[in-house]
Each structure stands twice: as structure tokens, then as C-alpha cells.
Amino acid sequence: MNDECGNSNIRLKAGQISPMGLAALAIGIMSPALGLFALWGPMQAAAGPIAPLVFLASAGLALPTALSYAFLNAEAPSAGAASTWLWRAISPAAGYLVGLTMATYFVFAALAQPLLFGIFLRDLLTFSGFAADPLWVLVVAVPTITLPVAWSAYRGAESSTRLAVTLMSVESAVVVALSATILHFQTAISGGISLQPFNPFAMTHGFSGFWTAMLLGILAFCGFDVVSTAAEETHAPREHLPKAIILTVIGIALFWAINAWIFTLGMPHELVVRYSADGFSAVTPLAAKFWGWG
């Protein structure tokens, strides 16, 4: 819509986001690859080689909250989500306070993604033999990853969800390809395939280490509620929002658990702990081990 001066006004448009787009938004903010790459090593360092078990246990803790969001969205879908619900159910002051909390949460989420991208770019350059100053890598990485996404989001919901689906598909394909490669090599080794990473008795630091890893696991599931903010641009929100929330939590939990299990099989626990202690992601050397220069 254009105003009297000919300027284009971007407004919310109902029915712009499909169920697939909703799932992409939720999964994209949780990030299938980044959640795994960033947390798999620290989880193992904290609890032992049981990262897939930690992901599943964390999903169990996140599921009640996901169900609450699903039920509320089925009854009263709103872009304001928890802020709007508390505003109407308790008082405007309560809704305003929660809205400020949500805004802070979204700001931190928006800042964390490019910073983590910078960390992995530094790892890639280091393992490729390039001496790069971490600060300059960060200066280059942040706008490189932020500007294209910001431009897509500025163009509207349809454009941003299409980009989210594309990026989600690419990063998930990379994870699955690496896991398939590891499985291929592990099956050729006697005892290379084991379900020990799902065994709680494989913990190396007791329940204190397990609960430390669980804090990271719960952090990984933050973000599924972002689909609530798309309620006013979603086709049939009362029907599709609850399904997107539940399927996202269950689906990504299985994705992380299965791939974390395969990653754990591919690298000795001691090496994972060492890389994490040195401030590197163990995924980069893991990929180098099975893919070489690839």
C-alpha cells in the first residue's frame, strides 16, 4: 500500500505464512546445525559421552511449556503471545512487563547468532591454516551473516520464511551428510556402532555434571515460541500454530539426539573435552577427520 507521498508501507498480511513456513521459523530460530555444533562438545565436557541423552531429557523438560503455548495459541492466537495473554488475563502492567522480557530475549537471540557464526568462521580459518585475528574475524562475520537476513526480513513475512526454509534445508543437509559419512566409516569398524551414548551410567561427572549439561540442553530449545509472533500473518493460526510448536520440539529433539549420537561415535570423548577446553568446537576437527579438506 502506498501513502500520499508515494512511499510504500509494509503491513501485516493475514495468510502469508504457510504451515511449512511456521515450522521453518521455529526450527530456524533454534537452528538444527548451530544448536548441535555449539552444544554437543560442551555437553560432553560437562556430563560425559551422553549428549544424545541430554538432548532427549531437555526435550522432556521443554515439552510442557510447548504444550502450554500450543493450547494458548489454539484458543487465542496473537502476535503478542505471552504479553497479550497476560495483558488480557491479569493486567496491562503484567503484559507490558512480560513484553519487555520477550523483547530483551529476542534482542539477545538476534545478537547471539552472528556472534556464533563468527566463532565458527574463526575455527574454520584456524583449521585451514590461516592466522586470523579473532576481533577482525568477528568484524567481518557479523555484517556478512546479518545483512542478507535483515534485508529478507524487511521485505516481509513471505520473503523471510522462504529464506528460513532455504537456510534450514541447507544446514540440515550438511549435518545429515556428515552423520551419514561417520556411520559409513563406523560400520566398517568392529564395535564402531554402540548405543552407549544413550546409557545414563556412562556419565563421567555424576548427576551434577548431567544437570550442568541439561542447562545447555534447555537453552537449545529456547525459541520454539517465536511462531506465536507470526499468528497474525499465518494461514489458519488456531489450527497450524499448535501443530508447528509440538512438531518442532519433537522433531528437532530427535534430530539433535540422533546426530549427537553419531557424532559421539565418531570422536573419542577425551578429544571432544580437549577441544572444548581450548575454546574450539569439536565439530570442525570431526568434519576434518572424515571429510578432509571438504
SULMO-V745004 format. One record per pair of residues at least 6 apart in sequence whose C-alpha atoms are under 6 Angstrom apart, sorted by the first residue. I is the first residue (numbers start at 0). J is the second residue. Records with the same first field share a line. If there is no record, write none. Layout:
I->J  J
//
This chain:
0->7  8
1->7  8
12->232
13->231  232  233
14->232  233  234
15->157  232  233
16->232  233
17->234
18->239
20->160
22->243
23->163  164
25->223  226
27->167
28->222
29->222
32->170
34->219
36->282
40->271  275  281
42->50  212
43->50
44->272
45->208  212
46->202  203  204  208  209  212
47->202  203
48->196
49->196  197
51->256  259  260
52->197
54->216  256
57->216  217
69->241
73->237
76->230
77->230
78->227  228  229  230  231
79->228
80->227
82->94  97  98
83->94
85->94
86->94
113->141
117->137  140
151->158  159
152->159
178->261
185->191
230->236
271->281
274->281
//
